[in-house]
Amino acid sequence: FISADGYILTNNHIVESAQKTKVFTVQGDEHPAKIIGTDPKTDVALIKIEAKDLPFAELGDSAKVQVGEWVLAIGNPLGMEHTVTAGIVSAKGRQLGLGDNNYEDFIQTDAAINRGNSGGPLVNMRGEVIGINSNILTPTGGSIGIGFAIPSNMVKKVVLQLKDKGKVVRGWLGITILSQGIDEDTRKLLNLPSRKGALLNSVEPGGPAEKAGLKQYDV
């Protein structure tokens, strides 16, 4: 819950094929839920139950999260309800390449995350939700200590539009960017003063970026 009036954050992949959605609380209460909006590009969904004066979690500032700080992951891994696992923030700004049109800026953690943790909160030591558990990397299907959460600051922006429109409307540039950044060889090849900036991998013909004069290999 992110508000006292029944709004709940989860993952898009949890609810995208749902025929009926129900919410079960720690107290054992069961509530029918309505899907308010979904955003496949960030894998965020907003649902709601009809209730008042609910306890809810505060969304923290994920920009202040530091690598090495302790976090808790809460969820329902493999059907084990109300499971809490502990670990640290292993990295920030991770991109997994889940899709060409996805927005990825994951917080990586070694707190044990398994199937069923999706949609659960990643909580800092102040009790603030700084991420929504979303993915794991694993050769076995189980946790090997490489889990990923959607940062709360990204979620905050998505939630505002999901409440208002039921979807997220974004601007379009018509470009792709070299995802691995500018390495030293590329800097020398393009005679760049530094490795800072974003290298345009391609510019879509007829798109806004091309009309503005941007070209492939611009930085």
FIDREN-406956 format. One record per residue (C-alpha): residue in three letters; residue number from 1; x, y, z. Coordinates in Angstrom, 1 decimal, decimal comma. Each point is the difference from the previous one (the first is absolute). Example, Ala and Ser with C-alpha at 12.3 -4.5 7.8 and 13.67 -1.06 7.14 Angstrom:
BEGIN
<'ALA'; 1; <12,3; -4,5; 7,8>>
<'SER'; 2; <1,4; 3,4; -0,7>>
***
This chain:
BEGIN
<'PHE'; 1; <0,0; 0,0; 0,0>>
<'ILE'; 2; <1,3; 3,5; -0,9>>
<'SER'; 3; <-3,0; 2,0; 1,4>>
<'ALA'; 4; <-2,6; -0,3; 2,7>>
<'ASP'; 5; <-2,8; -0,2; -2,6>>
<'GLY'; 6; <1,1; -3,3; -1,5>>
<'TYR'; 7; <2,4; 0,6; -2,9>>
<'ILE'; 8; <2,5; -2,8; -0,4>>
<'LEU'; 9; <3,2; -0,3; -2,0>>
<'THR'; 10; <1,0; -3,2; -1,8>>
<'ASN'; 11; <1,6; -1,2; -3,2>>
<'ASN'; 12; <-1,7; 0,1; -3,4>>
<'HIS'; 13; <1,0; -3,6; -0,6>>
<'ILE'; 14; <-2,0; -1,0; 3,1>>
<'VAL'; 15; <-3,3; 1,4; -1,2>>
<'GLU'; 16; <0,3; 0,3; -3,8>>
<'SER'; 17; <-1,9; -3,3; -0,7>>
<'ALA'; 18; <-2,3; 0,1; 3,0>>
<'GLN'; 19; <-3,7; -0,8; -0,4>>
<'LYS'; 20; <-0,7; 0,8; 3,6>>
<'THR'; 21; <2,2; 1,7; 2,6>>
<'LYS'; 22; <-0,2; -0,5; 3,8>>
<'VAL'; 23; <2,1; 1,4; 2,8>>
<'PHE'; 24; <0,6; -1,9; 3,2>>
<'THR'; 25; <1,3; 1,9; 3,0>>
<'VAL'; 26; <2,2; -1,2; 2,9>>
<'GLN'; 27; <-3,1; 0,0; 2,2>>
<'GLY'; 28; <-1,7; -2,5; -2,3>>
<'ASP'; 29; <-2,5; 2,4; -1,6>>
<'GLU'; 30; <-0,8; -0,5; -3,7>>
<'HIS'; 31; <-0,8; 2,9; -2,3>>
<'PRO'; 32; <-1,0; 0,1; -3,7>>
<'ALA'; 33; <2,4; 2,4; -1,8>>
<'LYS'; 34; <-0,3; 2,2; -3,1>>
<'ILE'; 35; <2,9; 0,5; -2,4>>
<'ILE'; 36; <0,4; 3,7; -0,2>>
<'GLY'; 37; <2,8; 0,0; -2,6>>
<'THR'; 38; <3,0; -1,8; -1,3>>
<'ASP'; 39; <3,3; 0,9; -1,5>>
<'PRO'; 40; <1,8; -2,9; -1,8>>
<'LYS'; 41; <3,0; 2,2; -0,8>>
<'THR'; 42; <1,0; 0,3; 3,6>>
<'ASP'; 43; <-1,9; -3,2; 1,2>>
<'VAL'; 44; <-2,1; 2,1; 2,5>>
<'ALA'; 45; <-3,7; -0,4; 0,7>>
<'LEU'; 46; <-2,4; 1,8; 2,3>>
<'ILE'; 47; <-3,0; -1,7; 1,5>>
<'LYS'; 48; <-2,5; 1,1; 2,6>>
<'ILE'; 49; <-2,4; -1,5; 2,6>>
<'GLU'; 50; <-2,9; 1,8; 1,6>>
<'ALA'; 51; <1,0; 0,7; 3,5>>
<'LYS'; 52; <0,9; 2,9; 2,3>>
<'ASP'; 53; <2,6; 0,8; 2,7>>
<'LEU'; 54; <2,4; -2,8; -1,1>>
<'PRO'; 55; <3,6; -0,1; 1,2>>
<'PHE'; 56; <2,3; 0,7; -2,9>>
<'ALA'; 57; <3,6; 0,2; -1,0>>
<'GLU'; 58; <1,9; 3,2; -0,8>>
<'LEU'; 59; <1,9; 0,2; -3,3>>
<'GLY'; 60; <3,5; 1,2; 0,8>>
<'ASP'; 61; <2,6; 1,8; -2,2>>
<'SER'; 62; <1,8; -2,6; -2,0>>
<'ALA'; 63; <2,5; 2,6; -1,2>>
<'LYS'; 64; <1,5; 0,0; 3,5>>
<'VAL'; 65; <0,5; -3,8; 0,1>>
<'GLN'; 66; <3,6; -0,9; 0,4>>
<'VAL'; 67; <1,8; -3,2; -1,1>>
<'GLY'; 68; <0,7; -2,0; 3,1>>
<'GLU'; 69; <-2,9; 1,1; 2,1>>
<'TRP'; 70; <-2,3; -2,6; 1,6>>
<'VAL'; 71; <-3,4; -0,7; -1,5>>
<'LEU'; 72; <-2,9; -2,5; 0,6>>
<'ALA'; 73; <-2,0; -1,7; -2,7>>
<'ILE'; 74; <-3,5; -1,0; 0,9>>
<'GLY'; 75; <-2,2; -2,3; -2,1>>
<'ASN'; 76; <-1,6; -3,4; -0,5>>
<'PRO'; 77; <2,9; -2,1; -1,4>>
<'LEU'; 78; <-1,1; -3,5; -1,2>>
<'GLY'; 79; <-3,3; 0,4; 1,9>>
<'MET'; 80; <1,7; 0,8; 3,4>>
<'GLU'; 81; <-2,2; 2,9; 1,1>>
<'HIS'; 82; <1,4; 3,1; 1,7>>
<'THR'; 83; <3,7; -1,0; -0,5>>
<'VAL'; 84; <2,6; 2,6; 0,9>>
<'THR'; 85; <3,6; -0,3; -1,3>>
<'ALA'; 86; <3,0; 2,2; 0,7>>
<'GLY'; 87; <2,9; 1,2; -2,1>>
<'ILE'; 88; <1,8; 3,0; -1,3>>
<'VAL'; 89; <-0,3; 2,2; -3,1>>
<'SER'; 90; <2,5; -1,6; -2,4>>
<'ALA'; 91; <-0,2; 2,6; -2,8>>
<'LYS'; 92; <-2,1; 2,8; -1,5>>
<'GLY'; 93; <-1,0; 0,9; -3,5>>
<'ARG'; 94; <0,0; -3,6; -1,3>>
<'GLN'; 95; <-1,4; -0,7; -3,5>>
<'LEU'; 96; <-1,0; -3,6; -0,9>>
<'GLY'; 97; <-1,0; 0,5; -3,6>>
<'LEU'; 98; <-3,5; -1,4; 0,5>>
<'GLY'; 99; <-1,4; 1,8; -3,0>>
<'ASP'; 100; <0,8; 2,7; -2,5>>
<'ASN'; 101; <-2,8; 2,2; 1,3>>
<'ASN'; 102; <0,5; -0,7; 3,7>>
<'TYR'; 103; <1,1; 2,6; 2,6>>
<'GLU'; 104; <2,6; -1,6; 2,3>>
<'ASP'; 105; <1,9; 1,6; 2,9>>
<'PHE'; 106; <0,0; -2,9; 2,4>>
<'ILE'; 107; <1,3; -0,2; 3,6>>
<'GLN'; 108; <1,9; -3,2; 0,3>>
<'THR'; 109; <-0,1; -1,8; 3,4>>
<'ASP'; 110; <1,3; -3,3; 1,5>>
<'ALA'; 111; <-3,0; -0,2; 2,3>>
<'ALA'; 112; <-1,6; -3,4; -1,0>>
<'ILE'; 113; <-2,6; 0,6; -2,7>>
<'ASN'; 114; <-1,9; -3,0; -1,5>>
<'ARG'; 115; <-3,1; -0,6; -2,1>>
<'GLY'; 116; <-2,8; 1,5; 2,0>>
<'ASN'; 117; <2,0; 3,0; 1,2>>
<'SER'; 118; <-1,1; 2,0; -3,0>>
<'GLY'; 119; <-1,9; 3,1; 0,9>>
<'GLY'; 120; <1,2; 0,0; 3,6>>
<'PRO'; 121; <1,9; 2,9; 1,5>>
<'LEU'; 122; <3,7; 0,5; 0,5>>
<'VAL'; 123; <0,3; 1,9; 3,2>>
<'ASN'; 124; <2,8; 2,0; 1,5>>
<'MET'; 125; <1,0; 0,1; 3,7>>
<'ARG'; 126; <-2,3; 3,0; 0,5>>
<'GLY'; 127; <-3,0; -2,0; -1,0>>
<'GLU'; 128; <-0,4; 1,8; -3,4>>
<'VAL'; 129; <-0,7; -1,9; -3,2>>
<'ILE'; 130; <2,8; 0,8; -2,3>>
<'GLY'; 131; <-0,8; -2,6; -2,7>>
<'ILE'; 132; <-2,5; -2,5; -1,3>>
<'ASN'; 133; <1,4; -3,5; -0,4>>
<'SER'; 134; <-0,3; -1,0; -3,6>>
<'ASN'; 135; <2,7; -2,4; -1,5>>
<'ILE'; 136; <2,8; -2,4; 0,8>>
<'LEU'; 137; <2,9; -1,4; -2,0>>
<'THR'; 138; <0,4; -3,7; 0,6>>
<'PRO'; 139; <1,1; -3,1; -1,9>>
<'THR'; 140; <-2,1; -2,2; 2,3>>
<'GLY'; 141; <-3,3; 1,8; 0,5>>
<'GLY'; 142; <0,9; 0,7; 3,6>>
<'SER'; 143; <1,7; 2,9; 1,7>>
<'ILE'; 144; <3,8; 0,3; -0,4>>
<'GLY'; 145; <0,2; 3,4; 1,5>>
<'ILE'; 146; <-0,6; 2,1; -3,1>>
<'GLY'; 147; <-3,4; 1,6; 0,3>>
<'PHE'; 148; <-1,3; 3,2; -1,4>>
<'ALA'; 149; <-2,5; 2,7; 1,1>>
<'ILE'; 150; <-1,6; 2,9; -1,8>>
<'PRO'; 151; <1,1; 3,2; 1,8>>
<'SER'; 152; <-2,6; 1,9; 1,9>>
<'ASN'; 153; <0,6; 3,3; -1,8>>
<'MET'; 154; <-0,8; -1,6; -3,3>>
<'VAL'; 155; <-3,1; -1,6; 1,5>>
<'LYS'; 156; <-1,2; 3,4; 1,4>>
<'LYS'; 157; <-0,1; 1,5; -3,4>>
<'VAL'; 158; <-1,8; -3,0; -1,5>>
<'VAL'; 159; <-2,7; -0,1; 2,8>>
<'LEU'; 160; <-1,0; 3,6; -0,6>>
<'GLN'; 161; <-0,9; -0,7; -3,6>>
<'LEU'; 162; <-1,6; -3,4; 0,8>>
<'LYS'; 163; <-2,3; 1,7; 2,5>>
<'ASP'; 164; <-0,9; 2,8; -2,5>>
<'LYS'; 165; <-0,1; -1,8; -3,3>>
<'GLY'; 166; <0,3; -3,8; 0,6>>
<'LYS'; 167; <3,1; 0,0; -2,1>>
<'VAL'; 168; <3,3; 1,8; -0,5>>
<'VAL'; 169; <0,4; 2,5; -2,8>>
<'ARG'; 170; <3,6; 0,7; -1,0>>
<'GLY'; 171; <1,8; 2,3; -2,4>>
<'TRP'; 172; <1,7; -1,5; -3,1>>
<'LEU'; 173; <3,4; 0,9; -1,3>>
<'GLY'; 174; <0,5; -2,7; -2,7>>
<'ILE'; 175; <3,5; -1,0; 1,1>>
<'THR'; 176; <1,8; -3,0; 1,5>>
<'ILE'; 177; <2,9; 0,5; 2,3>>
<'LEU'; 178; <3,1; -2,1; 0,5>>
<'SER'; 179; <-1,0; -1,8; 3,2>>
<'GLN'; 180; <3,5; -0,9; 1,2>>
<'GLY'; 181; <1,1; 3,6; 0,0>>
<'ILE'; 182; <3,1; 1,5; -1,6>>
<'ASP'; 183; <3,2; -2,0; 0,5>>
<'GLU'; 184; <3,5; 1,3; -0,5>>
<'ASP'; 185; <0,4; -1,5; -3,5>>
<'THR'; 186; <-3,3; 1,7; -1,1>>
<'ARG'; 187; <1,2; 3,3; 1,5>>
<'LYS'; 188; <3,2; -0,1; -2,0>>
<'LEU'; 189; <-1,7; -1,1; -3,2>>
<'LEU'; 190; <-2,5; 2,9; 0,1>>
<'ASN'; 191; <2,6; 2,4; 1,3>>
<'LEU'; 192; <-2,1; 0,9; 3,1>>
<'PRO'; 193; <1,3; 2,2; 2,8>>
<'SER'; 194; <-1,3; -2,5; 2,7>>
<'ARG'; 195; <-2,1; -3,1; 0,4>>
<'LYS'; 196; <-3,0; 1,9; 1,3>>
<'GLY'; 197; <-3,2; 0,2; -1,9>>
<'ALA'; 198; <-2,3; -2,3; -1,9>>
<'LEU'; 199; <1,1; -1,4; -3,4>>
<'LEU'; 200; <-2,8; -0,2; -2,6>>
<'ASN'; 201; <0,0; -3,5; -1,4>>
<'SER'; 202; <-2,7; 0,8; -2,6>>
<'VAL'; 203; <-2,4; 2,7; -1,0>>
<'GLU'; 204; <-3,5; -0,9; -1,3>>
<'PRO'; 205; <-0,7; 1,4; -3,4>>
<'GLY'; 206; <-2,7; 2,7; 0,1>>
<'GLY'; 207; <0,1; 0,0; 3,8>>
<'PRO'; 208; <0,2; 3,1; 2,3>>
<'ALA'; 209; <3,7; -0,5; 0,6>>
<'GLU'; 210; <0,8; -0,1; -3,8>>
<'LYS'; 211; <-2,1; 3,1; -0,6>>
<'ALA'; 212; <2,0; 1,8; 2,7>>
<'GLY'; 213; <3,2; -0,8; -1,8>>
<'LEU'; 214; <1,3; -2,9; 2,2>>
<'LYS'; 215; <2,0; -2,7; -1,8>>
<'GLN'; 216; <1,5; -3,5; 0,7>>
<'TYR'; 217; <3,1; 0,2; 2,2>>
<'ASP'; 218; <-0,9; 3,4; 1,4>>
<'VAL'; 219; <0,8; 0,3; 3,7>>
***
